[in-house]
Amino acid sequence: METASGKETLTVLRRLIRYTEKVFHVSRDVMAPLSDRRLEPRIATAAVVKSALVVFWARLGSLNAWALVGGARFWQHWLCEPPCSADSLGRIHALLHAEALRHGIHHVYERLKRNKALPDMQGVGVAVLDGHESHASYRRHCAGCMQRTIHTDAGDRIQYYHRHVTLMLLPGAPPGRPAVRLLLDQEPQRPGEAEVDTALRLLTRVLAAYPRAFDVVLGDGLYAQAPFFNFLLAHRKHALVVLKDERRTLYQDVAGLFALEPPRLGRYRARACCWWDVPALDSWPQVHAPVRVVRSLETSVVRRQLDHQDDPQTSDWIWATTLPSPQVPVDRVVRFGHQRWDIENYGFNELVNEWHADHVFKHDPNAIECFLLVAFLAYNLFHAFFALNLKPTARRGTTQRFWASLMTAELHREVTPHSLSP
Ligand SMILES: [Zn+2]
């Protein structure tokens, strides 16, 4: 029997690999087609990316930590050649063709879609995008760095940083399984570029590769811009964004309407809600379609620890969307609206805190882009394994971090003290 503490879980890294080979043919269909710009490569590109995949799966966090487990037996079978040096791992990522990695991510999506593991969310395909700053430095910089002036007591200093925009697919849960959220793609923000322009470049590529993967794109208040709405409308997709800019005419118009119309009562999770749904406003003429505005005034009761009294708390949400009424009812718009946070909670927070994805493995624009794409691939494969392959009895009462620590332990266990001695 499979248990969380039994013998079976000690070989979880090999089980994960066995699963990815069986379901996705990862070595043949994802790794073998990879290439890079070296003229006479001695180290196989696939071996380099397979090594990085394990850096993320085992949450090693740095190339030095990876080099420490280079003596593990595990690598012989997985790489089909000895592991390269940490320096080569970074150097070759700077030369990798990022597009081939994106094809690999698409291949994983395609297999999961075919296996019916990515159902729509109540009949609507949902994706969310957002920008993320990965790291900042005063010292190191490269051609891909953005820069800003920081005013300090010691005078102005130039800080360098990298940002990217990521798109995450938010499918519904397959029967009896958790939902498998997928990181589909990311686009580096260029120096001097606005985030929405980066997002449109990302969406142009994603919509060509994934034309039917989603119907609506969720975004934060920054995306309440006509070019974003019009781009999606032109591609027959919908937008749903937070509306928080009080200067907007649209906001002022709906604020007046909310005061006149009685709300509909509803519930979102444990919160009692008042909903207003204004289906077709034309007070945003720059957008090439009428815009629908939904407001959810939500009240939840929190029990105070100090005096055990109930403390009601309210939050007020307003979203602008092109999703049609009544086909997509107000309760679903509210649910989608709150899902905009999924990319923070399940995407960036997990990538940074659990997967060390913000670590600069090599400060080079192409290496930063490719390491992040490998992290996406590792994330997607691991979540598919966790949700679809592990039996509910094995998953119950465990965390993903627990399974990751078993993978780290598996590599450490195979490094004999002899190979660690100076
Ligand atoms: Zn840089």
Residues whose N, C-alpha, C, O or C-beta is under 5 A from the ligand:
A	BS01	ZN	H141 C142 G144 C145
